[in-house]
Amino acid sequence: MPRVIAEVQTPGRRRRSEGKRIAILDAAEALFITEGYDRTSVDAVAARAQVSKRTVYDHFGDKETVFLRVLERVNDALVTTVGAAIKEEISPDRDLREALTAFGRRIVDRTFASSDYLAYRRLEAQQRSILRLPEAARDRPERMLERRFAELTADGALHAPDPALAARHFTALTISLALEAVDDQRADAPPPLDRIVADGVDAFLRAYR
């Protein structure tokens, strides 16, 4: 929206404008997930959001920007979920194996099943090289885990001279392996996600404790 217009908006008009922006993102997210990026048009987004095509362009400029803002919003929601899990599960006064196992299971059990995560996975699968979030945004969950591992190392609970590498190793041994199991599962053989997480935590602690 042009700055000069934004500056003269009344509070009521700003609320209506933000409401339209949210409606556009909601509509675009639903269409990108169900129809795919290529088959989703700005006309379709506008119709679903019940706004004019001009309004979509005024807020976002083009379809690529709409997609990136949708992906950014879903990623932000996922980051919030992961941040809460780190804060609530990996607490300083908790047994470390218990804390890491609870964190891994919470991510696997709750986050994998959440609409935010499923939306992110489906949108991420459509990404082209020009339609990607900046690396810093994509890595935010792992960077939050890195900071917690640095704190645990400073407290003597972990031995992780490189907390960033430790965070990647933890994710690979637990969440990534669980995700692979979910992606490969058969209807008659549910993957043993709790066991995958527990074994991954044990392997991680053998290396970093």
Backbone as a printed PyTorch tensor [residue, N CA C, xyz], in Angstrom:
tensor([[[  0.8470,  -1.1900,   0.0000],
         [  0.0000,   0.0000,   0.0000],
         [  0.8810,   1.2390,   0.0000]],

        [[  0.6280,   2.2120,  -0.8680],
         [  1.4590,   3.4040,  -0.8920],
         [  1.5020,   4.0660,   0.4740]],

        [[  2.7080,   4.5320,   0.8550],
         [  2.8940,   5.0890,   2.1900],
         [  1.9750,   6.2840,   2.4520]],

        [[  1.8230,   7.1340,   1.4450],
         [  1.0060,   8.3280,   1.6580],
         [ -0.4300,   7.9660,   1.9940]],

        [[ -0.9140,   6.8710,   1.4120],
         [ -2.2750,   6.4230,   1.7130],
         [ -2.3430,   5.8590,   3.1220]],

        [[ -1.3330,   5.0500,   3.4920],
         [ -1.3350,   4.4420,   4.8120],
         [ -1.3030,   5.4900,   5.9060]],

        [[ -0.5880,   6.6060,   5.6620],
         [ -0.4330,   7.6180,   6.6860],
         [ -1.7220,   8.3690,   6.9840]],

        [[ -2.6290,   8.4500,   6.0140],
         [ -3.8500,   9.2140,   6.2340],
         [ -5.0390,   8.3230,   6.5760]],

        [[ -4.8190,   7.0260,   6.6980],
         [ -5.9210,   6.1390,   7.0320],
         [ -6.4060,   6.3760,   8.4620]],

        [[ -7.6900,   6.3030,   8.6320],
         [ -8.2630,   6.3400,   9.9700],
         [ -8.0850,   4.9620,  10.6100]],

        [[ -8.2080,   4.8530,  11.9610],
         [ -8.0980,   3.5430,  12.6090],
         [ -9.0730,   2.5220,  12.0310]],

        [[-10.3060,   2.9520,  11.7630],
         [-11.2830,   2.0240,  11.1970],
         [-10.8810,   1.5370,   9.8250]],

        [[-10.3600,   2.4470,   9.0250],
         [ -9.9280,   2.0430,   7.6860],
         [ -8.7200,   1.1160,   7.7500]],

        [[ -7.8170,   1.3710,   8.7090],
         [ -6.6630,   0.4870,   8.8610],
         [ -7.1120,  -0.9160,   9.2560]],

        [[ -8.1070,  -1.0010,  10.1470],
         [ -8.6100,  -2.3100,  10.5410],
         [ -9.2250,  -3.0360,   9.3550]],

        [[ -9.9660,  -2.3100,   8.5390],
         [-10.5740,  -2.9400,   7.3600],
         [ -9.4920,  -3.3900,   6.3790]],

        [[ -8.4670,  -2.5700,   6.2480],
         [ -7.3730,  -2.9200,   5.3440],
         [ -6.6550,  -4.1740,   5.8230]],

        [[ -6.3930,  -4.2400,   7.1360],
         [ -5.7240,  -5.4240,   7.6850],
         [ -6.6230,  -6.6420,   7.5750]],

        [[ -7.9250,  -6.4420,   7.7340],
         [ -8.8430,  -7.5590,   7.5720],
         [ -8.8170,  -8.1140,   6.1570]],

        [[ -8.7290,  -7.2240,   5.1850],
         [ -8.6400,  -7.6710,   3.7940],
         [ -7.3270,  -8.4070,   3.5460]],

        [[ -6.2580,  -7.9060,   4.1240],
         [ -4.9540,  -8.5520,   3.9590],
         [ -4.9790,  -9.9760,   4.5100]],

        [[ -5.5600, -10.1510,   5.6960],
         [ -5.6650, -11.4770,   6.2970],
         [ -6.5490, -12.3860,   5.4500]],

        [[ -7.6590, -11.8400,   4.9470],
         [ -8.5560, -12.6310,   4.1010],
         [ -7.8460, -13.0930,   2.8350]],

        [[ -7.0210, -12.2330,   2.2610],
         [ -6.2650, -12.5960,   1.0540],
         [ -5.2860, -13.7220,   1.3660]],

        [[ -4.5760, -13.5980,   2.4850],
         [ -3.6120, -14.6420,   2.8480],
         [ -4.3070, -15.9600,   3.1600]],

        [[ -5.4380, -15.9030,   3.8550],
         [ -6.1950, -17.1290,   4.1460],
         [ -6.6390, -17.8020,   2.8490]],

        [[ -7.1690, -17.0070,   1.9430],
         [ -7.6370, -17.5530,   0.6650],
         [ -6.4840, -18.1170,  -0.1460]],

        [[ -5.3860, -17.3840,  -0.1890],
         [ -4.2360, -17.8340,  -0.9700],
         [ -3.6580, -19.1210,  -0.3980]],

        [[ -3.5550, -19.2110,   0.9200],
         [ -3.0140, -20.4260,   1.5340],
         [ -3.8600, -21.6400,   1.1550]],

        [[ -5.1640, -21.5060,   1.2700],
         [ -6.0530, -22.6250,   0.9350],
         [ -5.9000, -23.0200,  -0.5290]],

        [[ -5.8140, -22.0380,  -1.4160],
         [ -5.7180, -22.3450,  -2.8500],
         [ -4.3520, -22.9020,  -3.2200]],

        [[ -3.2870, -22.3530,  -2.6570],
         [ -1.9530, -22.8740,  -2.9670],
         [ -1.8160, -24.3250,  -2.5300]],

        [[ -2.4280, -24.6600,  -1.3870],
         [ -2.3320, -26.0260,  -0.8800],
         [ -3.1750, -26.9850,  -1.7200]],

        [[ -4.3850, -26.5890,  -2.0560],
         [ -5.2780, -27.5030,  -2.7710],
         [ -5.0510, -27.5210,  -4.2780]],

        [[ -4.7290, -26.3570,  -4.8500],
         [ -4.6050, -26.2590,  -6.3040],
         [ -3.1560, -26.1880,  -6.7940]],

        [[ -2.2490, -25.8180,  -5.9040],
         [ -0.8590, -25.6510,  -6.3210],
         [ -0.5970, -24.2260,  -6.7920]],

        [[  0.6680, -23.8590,  -6.7820],
         [  1.0350, -22.4860,  -7.1360],
         [  0.6590, -22.1530,  -8.5760]],

        [[  1.0100, -23.0320,  -9.5000],
         [  0.8050, -22.7200, -10.9200],
         [ -0.6660, -22.5710, -11.2770]],

        [[ -1.5240, -23.3720, -10.6520],
         [ -2.9510, -23.3470, -11.0080],
         [ -3.7360, -22.2950, -10.2190]],

        [[ -3.0830, -21.6500,  -9.2870],
         [ -3.7610, -20.6110,  -8.5010],
         [ -3.5280, -19.2540,  -9.1390]],

        [[ -4.6000, -18.5650,  -9.4700],
         [ -4.4980, -17.2420, -10.0840],
         [ -4.8440, -16.1590,  -9.0770]],

        [[ -4.4020, -14.9530,  -9.3650],
         [ -4.7650, -13.8160,  -8.5220],
         [ -6.2770, -13.6180,  -8.5490]],

        [[ -6.9010, -13.8530,  -9.6930],
         [ -8.3600, -13.7550,  -9.7790],
         [ -9.0370, -14.7080,  -8.7990]],

        [[ -8.5110, -15.9530,  -8.7180],
         [ -9.1070, -16.9390,  -7.8240],
         [ -8.9130, -16.5410,  -6.3660]],

        [[ -7.7370, -16.0250,  -6.0460],
         [ -7.4820, -15.5680,  -4.6740],
         [ -8.4330, -14.4360,  -4.3080]],

        [[ -8.5840, -13.4830,  -5.2080],
         [ -9.4660, -12.3460,  -4.9530],
         [-10.9090, -12.8100,  -4.7570]],

        [[-11.3540, -13.7290,  -5.6150],
         [-12.7330, -14.2060,  -5.5060],
         [-12.9720, -14.9190,  -4.1820]],

        [[-12.0150, -15.7600,  -3.7830],
         [-12.1840, -16.5020,  -2.5200],
         [-12.1370, -15.5600,  -1.3150]],

        [[-11.2890, -14.5340,  -1.4040],
         [-11.1710, -13.5750,  -0.3030],
         [-12.2820, -12.5410,  -0.3150]],

        [[-13.0740, -12.5240,  -1.3850],
         [-14.1680, -11.5580,  -1.5520],
         [-13.6440, -10.1160,  -1.5710]],

        [[-12.5610,  -9.9420,  -2.3070],
         [-12.0080,  -8.5980,  -2.5370],
         [-11.7690,  -8.4610,  -4.0380]],

        [[-11.4420,  -7.2610,  -4.4750],
         [-11.1460,  -7.0650,  -5.8900],
         [ -9.7180,  -7.5080,  -6.2060]],

        [[ -9.4800,  -7.8060,  -7.4610],
         [ -8.1300,  -8.1380,  -7.8980],
         [ -7.1890,  -6.9800,  -7.6190]],

        [[ -7.6750,  -5.7710,  -7.8000],
         [ -6.8690,  -4.5800,  -7.5450],
         [ -6.4070,  -4.5270,  -6.0910]],

        [[ -7.2830,  -4.9740,  -5.1780],
         [ -6.9340,  -4.9710,  -3.7560],
         [ -5.7840,  -5.9300,  -3.4750]],

        [[ -5.8040,  -7.0850,  -4.1240],
         [ -4.6960,  -8.0390,  -3.9530],
         [ -3.3860,  -7.3990,  -4.4060]],

        [[ -3.4190,  -6.7580,  -5.5620],
         [ -2.2060,  -6.1130,  -6.0680],
         [ -1.7780,  -4.9480,  -5.1830]],

        [[ -2.7280,  -4.2110,  -4.6520],
         [ -2.3810,  -3.0900,  -3.7800],
         [ -1.6520,  -3.5570,  -2.5270]],

        [[ -2.0650,  -4.7000,  -2.0070],
         [ -1.4540,  -5.2080,  -0.7810],
         [ -0.1400,  -5.9360,  -1.0230]],

        [[ -0.0440,  -6.6650,  -2.1280],
         [  1.0920,  -7.5700,  -2.2990],
         [  1.8920,  -7.3810,  -3.5910]],

        [[  1.3230,  -6.7760,  -4.5810],
         [  2.0760,  -6.5150,  -5.7950],
         [  1.9600,  -7.5810,  -6.8560]],

        [[  2.1970,  -8.8600,  -6.4940],
         [  2.1170,  -9.9350,  -7.4870],
         [  1.8970, -11.2750,  -6.7730]],

        [[  1.6730, -12.3260,  -7.5650],
         [  1.3650, -13.6320,  -6.9890],
         [  2.5580, -14.2070,  -6.2330]],

        [[  3.7610, -13.9870,  -6.7210],
         [  4.9460, -14.4960,  -6.0410],
         [  5.0360, -13.9530,  -4.6190]],

        [[  4.7570, -12.6640,  -4.4580],
         [  4.8150, -12.0580,  -3.1330],
         [  3.7140, -12.6060,  -2.2380]],

        [[  2.5370, -12.8360,  -2.7990],
         [  1.4630, -13.4500,  -2.0130],
         [  1.9270, -14.8020,  -1.4850]],

        [[  2.5140, -15.6160,  -2.3460],
         [  2.9850, -16.9420,  -1.9410],
         [  4.0250, -16.8390,  -0.8270]],

        [[  4.9830, -15.9460,  -0.9910],
         [  6.0330, -15.8030,   0.0130],
         [  5.4770, -15.3200,   1.3480]],

        [[  4.4930, -14.4080,   1.3030],
         [  3.8980, -13.9390,   2.5590],
         [  3.0990, -15.0700,   3.2210]],

        [[  2.4400, -15.9070,   2.4380],
         [  1.7320, -17.0640,   2.9970],
         [  2.7400, -18.0040,   3.6550]],

        [[  3.8140, -18.3130,   2.9510],
         [  4.8330, -19.2190,   3.4780],
         [  5.4680, -18.6350,   4.7340]],

        [[  5.7060, -17.3440,   4.7170],
         [  6.2860, -16.6620,   5.8760],
         [  5.3520, -16.7480,   7.0830]],

        [[  4.0570, -16.5440,   6.8460],
         [  3.0920, -16.5870,   7.9450],
         [  3.0080, -17.9850,   8.5500]],

        [[  2.9710, -19.0080,   7.7080],
         [  2.9000, -20.3740,   8.2120],
         [  4.1910, -20.7230,   8.9460]],

        [[  5.3240, -20.2900,   8.4050],
         [  6.6020, -20.5450,   9.0590],
         [  6.6560, -19.8620,  10.4260]],

        [[  6.1420, -18.6470,  10.5100],
         [  6.1260, -17.9280,  11.7890],
         [  5.3060, -18.6920,  12.8320]],

        [[  4.1810, -19.2430,  12.4070],
         [  3.3460, -20.0160,  13.3310],
         [  4.0750, -21.2630,  13.8040]],

        [[  4.8040, -21.9000,  12.8820],
         [  5.5690, -23.0940,  13.2300],
         [  6.6940, -22.7440,  14.1980]],

        [[  7.3560, -21.6230,  13.9530],
         [  8.4330, -21.1680,  14.8380],
         [  7.8970, -20.9270,  16.2460]],

        [[  6.7240, -20.3260,  16.3410],
         [  6.1100, -20.0780,  17.6440],
         [  5.8610, -21.3930,  18.3840]],

        [[  5.3840, -22.3950,  17.6620],
         [  5.1070, -23.7020,  18.2630],
         [  6.3940, -24.3490,  18.7650]],

        [[  7.4390, -24.3190,  17.9490],
         [  8.7170, -24.9210,  18.3330],
         [  9.3260, -24.1610,  19.5040]],

        [[  9.2440, -22.8320,  19.4650],
         [  9.7830, -22.0320,  20.5600],
         [  9.1220, -22.3580,  21.8860]],

        [[  7.8100, -22.5340,  21.8530],
         [  7.0920, -22.8860,  23.0760],
         [  7.5170, -24.2600,  23.5790]],

        [[  7.7200, -25.1920,  22.6650],
         [  8.1410, -26.5430,  23.0620],
         [  9.5260, -26.5180,  23.6990]],

        [[ 10.4320, -25.7300,  23.1520],
         [ 11.7690, -25.6140,  23.7400],
         [ 11.6800, -25.0260,  25.1440]],

        [[ 10.9310, -23.9530,  25.2630],
         [ 10.8170, -23.2660,  26.5600],
         [ 10.1780, -24.1390,  27.6170]],

        [[  9.1360, -24.8610,  27.2500],
         [  8.3590, -25.6060,  28.2350],
         [  8.9070, -27.0010,  28.5190]],

        [[  9.6050, -27.5990,  27.5570],
         [ 10.0810, -28.9640,  27.7440],
         [ 11.5570, -29.0280,  28.1540]],

        [[ 12.4100, -28.2120,  27.5330],
         [ 13.8470, -28.2920,  27.8340],
         [ 14.1680, -27.2360,  28.8870]],

        [[ 13.6630, -27.4620,  30.0870],
         [ 13.8590, -26.5070,  31.1730],
         [ 15.1130, -26.8800,  31.9700]],

        [[ 15.7850, -25.8990,  32.5530],
         [ 17.0580, -26.1490,  33.2410],
         [ 16.9570, -27.1160,  34.4180]],

        [[ 15.8080, -27.1750,  35.0770],
         [ 15.6680, -28.0030,  36.2780],
         [ 15.1570, -29.4110,  35.9770]],

        [[ 15.1310, -29.7950,  34.7250],
         [ 14.5900, -31.0940,  34.3440],
         [ 15.7080, -32.0380,  33.9270]],

        [[ 15.5400, -33.3140,  34.2120],
         [ 16.4980, -34.3020,  33.7320],
         [ 16.6680, -34.1660,  32.2240]],

        [[ 17.9170, -34.1380,  31.7570],
         [ 18.1690, -33.7970,  30.3640],
         [ 17.6010, -34.8300,  29.3980]],

        [[ 17.7820, -36.1030,  29.7050],
         [ 17.2360, -37.1250,  28.7990],
         [ 15.7090, -37.0140,  28.7330]],

        [[ 15.1000, -36.8360,  29.8800],
         [ 13.6450, -36.6800,  29.9310],
         [ 13.2070, -35.4340,  29.1530]],

        [[ 13.9490, -34.3420,  29.3270],
         [ 13.5870, -33.0850,  28.6670],
         [ 13.6930, -33.1950,  27.1520]],

        [[ 14.8080, -33.7410,  26.6640],
         [ 14.9990, -33.8500,  25.2170],
         [ 14.0070, -34.8260,  24.5990]],

        [[ 13.7170, -35.9060,  25.3230],
         [ 12.7350, -36.8740,  24.8210],
         [ 11.3440, -36.2470,  24.7590]],

        [[ 10.9770, -35.5080,  25.8070],
         [  9.6680, -34.8510,  25.8110],
         [  9.5750, -33.8260,  24.6910]],

        [[ 10.6460, -33.0780,  24.4690],
         [ 10.6550, -32.1010,  23.3830],
         [ 10.4910, -32.7990,  22.0300]],

        [[ 11.2900, -33.8250,  21.7900],
         [ 11.2030, -34.5370,  20.5110],
         [  9.8220, -35.1250,  20.2720]],

        [[  9.2570, -35.7220,  21.3090],
         [  7.9310, -36.3280,  21.1600],
         [  6.8550, -35.2680,  20.9390]],

        [[  7.0110, -34.1320,  21.6020],
         [  6.0210, -33.0620,  21.4160],
         [  6.0460, -32.5520,  19.9780]],

        [[  7.2350, -32.3660,  19.4310],
         [  7.3320, -31.9140,  18.0460],
         [  6.7350, -32.9470,  17.1050]],

        [[  7.0790, -34.2030,  17.3370],
         [  6.6010, -35.2770,  16.4600],
         [  5.0900, -35.4740,  16.5980]],

        [[  4.6050, -35.5310,  17.8410],
         [  3.1910, -35.8480,  18.0670],
         [  2.2690, -34.6810,  17.7490]],

        [[  2.6670, -33.4790,  18.1560],
         [  1.7730, -32.3290,  18.0010],
         [  2.0530, -31.5400,  16.7270]],

        [[  3.3070, -31.2460,  16.4910],
         [  3.6320, -30.3680,  15.3680],
         [  3.4030, -31.0630,  14.0360]],

        [[  3.8150, -32.3240,  13.9170],
         [  3.6000, -33.0360,  12.6580],
         [  2.1340, -33.0840,  12.2990]],

        [[  1.2760, -33.1680,  13.3080],
         [ -0.1590, -33.2930,  13.0500],
         [ -0.8650, -31.9470,  12.9160]],

        [[ -0.1500, -30.8530,  13.1690],
         [ -0.8080, -29.5540,  13.1700],
         [ -1.0620, -29.0620,  11.7540]],

        [[ -2.0870, -28.2470,  11.6230],
         [ -2.4000, -27.6780,  10.3150],
         [ -1.2810, -26.7650,   9.8310]],

        [[ -0.6160, -26.0620,  10.7620],
         [  0.4810, -25.1830,  10.3690],
         [  1.6230, -25.9750,   9.7430]],

        [[  1.9600, -27.1060,  10.3800],
         [  3.0750, -27.8960,   9.8580],
         [  2.7140, -28.5270,   8.5190]],

        [[  1.5200, -29.0860,   8.4300],
         [  1.1040, -29.7010,   7.1690],
         [  1.0630, -28.6630,   6.0540]],

        [[  0.5750, -27.4670,   6.3800],
         [  0.5390, -26.4010,   5.3850],
         [  1.9510, -26.0380,   4.9510]],

        [[  2.8590, -25.9230,   5.9200],
         [  4.2390, -25.5700,   5.5810],
         [  4.8680, -26.6210,   4.6760]],

        [[  4.6700, -27.8840,   5.0100],
         [  5.2530, -28.9590,   4.1930],
         [  4.7040, -28.9230,   2.7590]],

        [[  3.4180, -28.7150,   2.6370],
         [  2.8080, -28.7060,   1.3010],
         [  3.2460, -27.4820,   0.4990]],

        [[  3.3430, -26.3500,   1.1760],
         [  3.7940, -25.1400,   0.4850],
         [  5.2760, -25.2260,   0.1430]],

        [[  6.0590, -25.7430,   1.0760],
         [  7.4980, -25.8560,   0.8490],
         [  7.7950, -26.7690,  -0.3340]],

        [[  6.9590, -27.8040,  -0.5060],
         [  7.1720, -28.7370,  -1.6100],
         [  6.9840, -28.0620,  -2.9680]],

        [[  6.2710, -26.9360,  -3.0010],
         [  6.0270, -26.2290,  -4.2530],
         [  7.0840, -25.1640,  -4.5440]],

        [[  7.9800, -24.9360,  -3.6020],
         [  8.9240, -23.8400,  -3.7560],
         [  9.7990, -24.0110,  -4.9940]],

        [[ 10.0050, -22.9100,  -5.6800],
         [ 10.9940, -22.8390,  -6.7290],
         [ 12.1570, -22.0310,  -6.1810]],

        [[ 13.2270, -21.9560,  -6.9230],
         [ 14.4090, -21.2450,  -6.4290],
         [ 14.0990, -19.7810,  -6.1190]],

        [[ 13.1650, -19.1850,  -6.8430],
         [ 12.8570, -17.7730,  -6.6180],
         [ 11.7640, -17.5740,  -5.5760]],

        [[ 11.1800, -18.6820,  -5.1060],
         [ 10.0790, -18.5820,  -4.1540],
         [ 10.4650, -19.2540,  -2.8430]],

        [[ 11.5630, -18.8290,  -2.2740],
         [ 12.0480, -19.4040,  -1.0270],
         [ 12.2010, -18.3130,   0.0180]],

        [[ 11.9120, -18.6970,   1.2440],
         [ 12.1750, -17.7810,   2.3400],
         [ 13.6860, -17.6430,   2.5110]],

        [[ 14.1370, -16.5150,   3.0460],
         [ 15.5670, -16.3850,   3.3420],
         [ 16.0160, -17.5050,   4.2720]],

        [[ 17.2650, -17.9120,   4.1370],
         [ 17.7770, -19.0250,   4.9440],
         [ 17.6080, -18.7620,   6.4360]],

        [[ 17.8110, -17.5140,   6.8540],
         [ 17.6840, -17.1890,   8.2780],
         [ 16.2820, -17.4770,   8.7820]],

        [[ 15.2660, -17.2440,   7.9550],
         [ 13.8860, -17.5150,   8.3640],
         [ 13.6220, -19.0070,   8.4160]],

        [[ 14.1380, -19.7580,   7.4280],
         [ 13.9220, -21.2000,   7.3880],
         [ 14.6070, -21.8970,   8.5590]],

        [[ 15.7300, -21.3620,   9.0230],
         [ 16.5190, -22.0160,  10.0660],
         [ 16.1550, -21.5700,  11.4780]],

        [[ 15.1320, -20.7510,  11.6340],
         [ 14.8290, -20.2010,  12.9600],
         [ 14.5730, -21.2690,  14.0240]],

        [[ 13.8070, -22.3370,  13.7520],
         [ 13.6160, -23.3500,  14.7970],
         [ 14.9340, -23.9750,  15.2510]],

        [[ 15.7980, -24.2970,  14.3000],
         [ 17.0830, -24.8990,  14.6680],
         [ 17.9650, -23.9170,  15.4170]],

        [[ 17.8720, -22.6410,  15.0790],
         [ 18.6790, -21.6400,  15.7800],
         [ 18.1990, -21.4600,  17.2190]],

        [[ 16.9050, -21.5920,  17.4420],
         [ 16.3950, -21.5350,  18.8090],
         [ 16.9140, -22.7140,  19.6170]],

        [[ 16.9480, -23.8990,  18.9990],
         [ 17.4870, -25.0740,  19.6720],
         [ 18.9870, -24.9010,  19.9200]],

        [[ 19.6760, -24.3100,  18.9670],
         [ 21.0980, -24.0170,  19.1320],
         [ 21.3410, -23.1540,  20.3670]],

        [[ 20.5360, -22.1180,  20.5460],
         [ 20.7090, -21.2360,  21.7080],
         [ 20.4730, -21.9910,  23.0120]],

        [[ 19.4670, -22.8710,  23.0370],
         [ 19.2140, -23.6250,  24.2630],
         [ 20.3780, -24.5880,  24.5380]],

        [[ 20.9380, -25.2000,  23.4890],
         [ 22.0760, -26.1020,  23.6840],
         [ 23.3050, -25.3350,  24.1660]],

        [[ 23.4640, -24.1020,  23.6930],
         [ 24.5690, -23.2720,  24.1810],
         [ 24.3970, -22.9870,  25.6740]],

        [[ 23.1670, -22.7280,  26.0970],
         [ 22.8920, -22.4820,  27.5120],
         [ 23.1590, -23.7430,  28.3420]],

        [[ 22.7410, -24.9010,  27.8340],
         [ 22.9720, -26.1560,  28.5450],
         [ 24.4560, -26.4620,  28.6400]],

        [[ 25.2080, -26.1130,  27.6030],
         [ 26.6620, -26.3080,  27.6330],
         [ 27.3050, -25.3920,  28.6690]],

        [[ 26.8600, -24.1480,  28.7060],
         [ 27.3980, -23.1940,  29.6860],
         [ 27.1090, -23.6640,  31.1120]],

        [[ 25.9740, -24.3500,  31.3070],
         [ 25.6030, -24.8470,  32.6320],
         [ 26.2700, -26.1820,  32.9660]],

        [[ 26.9550, -26.7800,  31.9760],
         [ 27.6200, -28.0500,  32.2000],
         [ 26.7620, -29.2740,  31.9670]],

        [[ 25.5300, -29.0920,  31.5240],
         [ 24.6480, -30.2350,  31.2820],
         [ 24.9740, -30.9360,  29.9690]],

        [[ 25.4840, -30.2010,  29.0040],
         [ 25.9020, -30.7440,  27.7110],
         [ 27.3580, -30.3880,  27.4660]],

        [[ 27.9940, -31.1650,  26.5850],
         [ 29.3240, -30.8110,  26.1000],
         [ 29.1990, -30.6180,  24.5870]],

        [[ 28.8690, -29.3960,  24.2090],
         [ 28.6200, -29.0740,  22.8000],
         [ 29.4220, -27.8370,  22.4270]],

        [[ 30.7250, -28.0020,  22.0940],
         [ 31.5410, -26.8480,  21.7070],
         [ 30.9680, -26.0830,  20.5180]],

        [[ 30.2420, -26.7920,  19.6510],
         [ 29.5750, -26.1720,  18.5050],
         [ 28.0700, -26.4080,  18.6380]],

        [[ 27.3540, -25.5320,  19.3340],
         [ 25.9180, -25.7570,  19.5580],
         [ 25.1030, -25.8480,  18.2690]],

        [[ 25.5490, -25.1270,  17.2200],
         [ 24.8150, -25.1980,  15.9490],
         [ 24.8990, -26.5980,  15.3690]],

        [[ 26.0740, -27.2020,  15.4210],
         [ 26.2410, -28.5730,  14.9270],
         [ 25.4610, -29.5490,  15.8010]],

        [[ 25.4790, -29.3220,  17.1060],
         [ 24.7360, -30.1850,  18.0150],
         [ 23.2360, -30.1360,  17.7140]],

        [[ 22.7150, -28.9390,  17.4290],
         [ 21.2940, -28.8140,  17.0930],
         [ 20.9640, -29.5730,  15.8230]],

        [[ 21.8520, -29.4980,  14.8410],
         [ 21.6130, -30.2410,  13.5920],
         [ 21.6670, -31.7450,  13.8340]],

        [[ 22.6210, -32.1850,  14.6680],
         [ 22.7140, -33.6100,  14.9650],
         [ 21.4620, -34.0880,  15.7090]],

        [[ 21.0010, -33.3150,  16.6860],
         [ 19.8070, -33.7120,  17.4240],
         [ 18.6060, -33.8260,  16.4940]],

        [[ 18.4360, -32.8250,  15.6460],
         [ 17.3040, -32.8350,  14.7170],
         [ 17.3800, -34.0290,  13.7750]],

        [[ 18.5840, -34.3210,  13.2790],
         [ 18.7510, -35.4370,  12.3460],
         [ 18.4480, -36.7730,  13.0080]],

        [[ 18.8570, -36.9210,  14.2700],
         [ 18.6950, -38.1990,  14.9610],
         [ 17.2780, -38.4400,  15.4660]],

        [[ 16.5010, -37.3990,  15.5970],
         [ 15.1620, -37.5460,  16.1780],
         [ 14.0690, -37.1180,  15.2020]],

        [[ 13.9180, -35.8260,  15.0140],
         [ 12.7860, -35.2990,  14.2570],
         [ 12.8690, -35.6820,  12.7870]],

        [[ 14.0530, -35.5820,  12.1990],
         [ 14.1790, -35.9230,  10.7700],
         [ 13.8990, -37.4000,  10.5220]],

        [[ 14.4190, -38.2660,  11.3930],
         [ 14.1570, -39.6970,  11.2280],
         [ 12.6800, -40.0180,  11.4410]],

        [[ 12.0590, -39.3500,  12.3890],
         [ 10.6250, -39.5600,  12.5960],
         [  9.8240, -39.1000,  11.3910]],

        [[ 10.2240, -37.9810,  10.8100],
         [  9.5340, -37.4720,   9.6290],
         [  9.6780, -38.4380,   8.4560]],

        [[ 10.8670, -39.0030,   8.2880],
         [ 11.0580, -39.9980,   7.2280],
         [ 10.1410, -41.1960,   7.4500]],

        [[ 10.0100, -41.6090,   8.7030],
         [  9.1390, -42.7460,   9.0000],
         [  7.6890, -42.4270,   8.6900]],

        [[  7.2580, -41.2030,   9.0060],
         [  5.8850, -40.7900,   8.7000],
         [  5.6620, -40.7720,   7.1970]],

        [[  6.6210, -40.2360,   6.4590],
         [  6.4800, -40.1490,   5.0100],
         [  6.4570, -41.5240,   4.3510]],

        [[  7.1350, -42.5080,   4.9740],
         [  7.2600, -43.8380,   4.3760],
         [  6.2840, -44.8520,   4.9480]],

        [[  5.4690, -44.4530,   5.9130],
         [  4.6430, -45.4250,   6.6210],
         [  3.5850, -46.0440,   5.7220]],

        [[  3.2400, -47.2790,   6.0710],
         [  2.1270, -47.9820,   5.4250],
         [  0.9400, -47.9730,   6.3780]],

        [[ -0.2460, -48.0550,   5.8210],
         [ -1.4630, -47.9650,   6.6330],
         [ -1.5100, -49.0410,   7.7180]],

        [[ -0.9570, -50.2410,   7.4310],
         [ -1.0220, -51.3420,   8.3880],
         [  0.2100, -51.4110,   9.2740]],

        [[  1.1190, -50.4420,   9.1730],
         [  2.3370, -50.4810,   9.9800],
         [  2.7200, -49.0820,  10.4370]],

        [[  2.0190, -48.5300,  11.4350],
         [  2.3520, -47.1940,  11.9220],
         [  3.7890, -47.1330,  12.4270]],

        [[  4.5110, -46.0930,  12.1260],
         [  5.9080, -46.0070,  12.5430],
         [  6.0340, -45.8330,  14.0490]],

        [[  7.0480, -46.4530,  14.6710],
         [  7.2470, -46.3410,  16.1300],
         [  7.9380, -45.0230,  16.4620]],

        [[  7.1920, -43.9370,  16.3980],
         [  7.8060, -42.6230,  16.5270],
         [  8.4260, -42.4060,  17.9100]],

        [[  7.7590, -42.8750,  18.9710],
         [  8.3250, -42.7040,  20.3030],
         [  9.6740, -43.3960,  20.4190]],

        [[  9.7800, -44.5750,  19.8370],
         [ 11.0400, -45.3170,  19.8960],
         [ 12.1180, -44.6160,  19.0730]],

        [[ 11.7420, -44.0680,  17.9370],
         [ 12.7010, -43.3310,  17.1090],
         [ 13.2570, -42.1420,  17.8890]],

        [[ 12.3710, -41.4070,  18.5470],
         [ 12.8160, -40.2400,  19.3170],
         [ 13.6960, -40.6680,  20.4860]],

        [[ 13.2690, -41.6890,  21.2330],
         [ 14.0330, -42.1340,  22.3990],
         [ 15.4170, -42.6330,  21.9990]],

        [[ 15.4870, -43.4200,  20.9270],
         [ 16.7840, -43.9140,  20.4700],
         [ 17.6650, -42.7680,  19.9800]],

        [[ 17.0460, -41.7940,  19.3130],
         [ 17.8050, -40.6510,  18.8330],
         [ 18.3700, -39.8260,  19.9700]],

        [[ 17.5750, -39.6300,  21.0260],
         [ 18.0550, -38.8900,  22.1970],
         [ 19.2130, -39.6290,  22.8500]],

        [[ 19.1140, -40.9510,  22.9650],
         [ 20.2020, -41.7370,  23.5560],
         [ 21.4840, -41.5790,  22.7390]],

        [[ 21.3650, -41.6690,  21.4160],
         [ 22.5430, -41.5170,  20.5510],
         [ 23.1380, -40.1150,  20.6840]],

        [[ 22.2750, -39.1180,  20.7570],
         [ 22.7440, -37.7380,  20.9010],
         [ 23.4910, -37.5490,  22.2130]],

        [[ 22.9390, -38.0670,  23.2960],
         [ 23.5790, -37.8730,  24.5960],
         [ 24.8870, -38.6540,  24.7190]],

        [[ 25.0070, -39.7870,  24.0510],
         [ 26.2770, -40.5030,  24.0710],
         [ 27.3780, -39.6610,  23.4460]],

        [[ 27.0110, -38.8200,  22.4770],
         [ 28.0050, -37.9910,  21.8070],
         [ 28.2350, -36.6540,  22.4990]],

        [[ 27.2340, -36.1550,  23.1920],
         [ 27.3140, -34.7640,  23.6720],
         [ 27.2170, -34.6130,  25.2020]],

        [[ 27.2960, -35.7010,  25.9230],
         [ 27.2050, -35.5480,  27.3800],
         [ 28.5120, -35.9600,  28.0420]]])
